[in-house]
Amino acid sequence: MSRGPGTSAQSSIALWPPGRDCTVRLATGRTASRDAGDAAGFLAILAAGLTLVIVHRRSNLALCTAMIFGTTGLTSLVVSQVPAFGFGWMIGGFLAHHLTRSIPSTLTAAAALALGGLLQILGAGPWGWAAVLLALLAVPIPYEERLQ
């Protein structure tokens, strides 16, 4: 892919840790690269998400969070972060609401995605995402859902 005279970029998807590797060769001959991701951070996000699903089993919030965060994460493998967030909110949010019919749970999960994105911008990396997922454990399960 050409980025201007004498500049080129290559991108590939890495399976472990999941993410995109990127190498840019500048016209000056200098090469800049970015590795796919952080394996420990990825495992921390998975552990936090699994904890949320186990503790809040059969909860609309856990399902909505899994749909929205999962859609965002999978989409970010092939597009940059900004469009991935759009897909997470729109497609993941649509799927979450369609499966649960819970507007509060869908909006809470979307707000958690926004908070995770803010922490990402501030440099928290995958540890910020794990913290947001663990913070969702403090959200009580509505009484109506406990009866199911």
N, C-alpha and C positions, 0 to 999 in steps of 0.2 A: 504494500500500500504506500503510495507516494504522499509525502507531507510537504512538498515544495521542492525547489531545485536542490538536488544532492542529499535530500533527507528521506529516509524510509523507516517504516515501522512494521514489526511483525507481532502478531498476537496469537496465543494458543491457549486452549483450555487444559488445565492440569487436573488430574483426577485426585491426587493427594499432595498437599492439602487442596481441597477444591477451590478453584479460582482461575484467574486468567494470568498467564505470564505475558509480559510485554517487553519488547526490546526496540529501542529507537536509535537509529544511526543518524547523527547530524551531519550536515554538510562539512563541518570542520573535522570529521573523522572520529569524533568522540561518540561513545556508545553509552546509553543510559538504559537500565533494565529495572523491571519491577517483578518480584517473585509473586507467585500465586496467593499465598496466604500464610496463616499461622495455624499449625496443626493443633497446638495446645488450646488456642482460643476457639477453634472450630469445635473441638471436643467439649470445651466448657459451655458453648452455646447449645450443643446437643444435649448435654447433661442437664442444663437448666430447663430446656424445653421438655425433656422427658420427665423431670421432676414436676413441672407444672401439669403435665398430662396425668401423671400418676396420682398426685395429691388432689387435683380437681377433676378426677375421672368422671366421664359423662357430663362434664360441664360445658355449656355453650361457650364460655370464655376460652377454655382450653382449645376447643375445636376451632373457634374463630381465629385465635392467635396462631394456631398451627397452619391454617389455610393462608392467612395474610403473610406471616413471616416466611412460610415455605414458598409461596409464589414469588415473593420478593427475592429470596435467596436463589431459587432456580433461575429466575429471569436474569439476575445479575451475572450469571455465568456467560451470557451471550450478548448483553447490552450493558451500557454503563450504569452507574448507580441511580442517576436521576430518573431515567425511564423505568428502571427496575422498581423504584418506589411507586411510580404511577401504576405499573402493572399490579404491584402488591395491593395497593389501595383499591384499584378498580376491579381487577379480575379476582384477586384473593378476597376482597370485601364482598363482591357479588356472590362468589361461591360460599363464603362463610354465612352470609345472610340467607342465601337460598337453602342451605342445609339446616340452619338453626332457627330461622325466623326471629332472631333476637337482635333488635336494633341496639340495645345497650351493650351487649357483648361485642358486636361488630365494631361499634364506635370505640369501645375501650381498647380493643386489639389494634385498631387503626391509630389511636392515640399512643399506644405503646410503641408502634412502629415509628411514629414521628419522634418520640423521645429517644429511641435507639438511634435514629438517624442524626439527631442533634448531638448525642454523645459521640457518634462516629466523627462528626465534623470537629468536635472539640478534642479529638485524638484518643478517645478511650478504646477504640478498636473493638475486637470481638468481646473483650471483657465488659464493655458497656452494654452490649447486646445481652450477655448473660445476666448482668445485674438487672436489666429491665424485665427479663423473663422471670427472674426470681422475685422481683417486686410484685409481679402479678399474683403471686401466692397470697398476698395480703388482701386481695380483692375478695370479699365474701361471695359465696355462691348464693344467689337468690333463693328464697324459700320455695318458690314454685318449682325450681329445678331439683331441689333436694328430694322431692316427692316421687320423682321418676324412677 
